[in-house]
Amino acid sequence: MKPKLLIVEDDEEIRTQMRWTLAPDYDVLQAGDRLTATELFRSDRPAVVLLDLGLPPHPGTPEEGLATLSDLLAVDSLVKIVIVTGQGEKETALRAIGAGAYDFLGKPVEMDELKLLLKRCFHVAHLEREYREMRQRLQGDAFEGMLGTSARMQIIFNSIRKVATTEAPVLILGESAPARRWRRGRFTSEAPGKTVHLRQSIAARSPRHSWKASSSTRESSFTGAHIQRKGRIENATGGTLFLDEIGEIPLPCR
C-alpha cells in the first residue's frame, strides 16, 4: 500500500505535474484551497503534505496558506508539511517553519530534490508515529508508574490492590539495591529502588492517600528537650509510614 501524500496547490498545471511525477511512489491527494485540503486531511490523514502558501481567495498573500498550515497541525501535530514557495517568499517560508512546517522548497521545484525530501519526510513521520504508539501502549500497561506484563508482575500488582485497602502492615522483602539505568555507556543508580515504587503504589491506592506519608529508618536525636517536636510516627498518624531497612536497626539490649 502506497503512503498517502497531499498536494495543496491552486495552480492545476503544477498539481498535475507533481501528481504525474509522484504517483508511482505515493497515493497522491490533491486540493486547491484551504477547505478542501482540511477535509481531505481529516478523512485520509496523509503523513506528508506539500503546501503552497498562495491560496485563494487571496493567492497574492501567504495568509491563507499559513492558516491552512495551522489547521493541519491542529488535526495532527506529527504531520510533515513541506512549504512550496516562490524565490521571493523565502522570509515567509521561514515564518512557516517557525509555525511548525517541516521544510520548504523554492519554485520551480526540482523533482529529484523533492523526491529525496519526501523520502526523508515519510521516514521521519514513520519513526515518530511508531514512537507515539509505543508510548501510548506502555502507558496503557503501566500500573502506578510501574511497567510489567509478565505473570509474576501481575501477581505483584494484584497483591498491591488487595493490601492497599486494608489496615494491615506490609512487609516488602527482597534485595535493596536501587533500580539501574543505562546511560552514556554505563549503568547508573539514579532511579528509585523497587521498594520505593512498591510503597508509593500501595500508598497511592490506600484510603489514606490524601494524608501525609512519612519515610524514615529511625528518629534522629536532637538537643533542646524543652522544645516539643512531633516525630515521624506521630506525623504519619492517619497516613502512611514507610520503614526502610528495618532489619538493620539494632534491637535494644535486655
Secondary structure, DSSP 8 states (H G I E B T S, - for coil): ---EEEEE-S-HHHHHHHHHHHTTTSEEEEESSHHHHHHHHHHH--SEEEEES--TT-TTSSHHHHHHHHHHHHH-TT-EEEEEE-GGGHHHHHHHHHTT--EEEESS--HHHHHHHHHHHHHHHHHHHHHHHHHHHHHHHEETTEE--SHHHHHHHHHHHHHHTS-------S------EEETTEEE--S--HHHHHHHHHHHHSTTTTS-EEEESS----S-TTS----HHHHTTTSEEEE-SGGGS-----
